Amino acid sequence: EPAYYDGDIVFVQHLDGESVSPGEIGIFVLNGEGYIKRLGHGVLESLNPAYDPIPIHNYDDLQCQGRVLGKV
């Protein structure tokens, strides 16, 4: 089961110019696409086992918008 579904309202801690630490869940924009994922080492990890990790390459544009604290 995924932890977050389309339409869920999540609580996000804004990180001013920082990123989450590996193992934490964040809001990410990777090459223009938005995701709620766990930051791994060189990958964005899905909380739903049905989805493979997304590799992060040096040429990718990755931005962390904040740390996910929970959902309503």
Helices and strands as residue ranges (DSSP letters): E 10-13, E 25-30, E 33-39, E 43-45, E 54-55, E 62-71
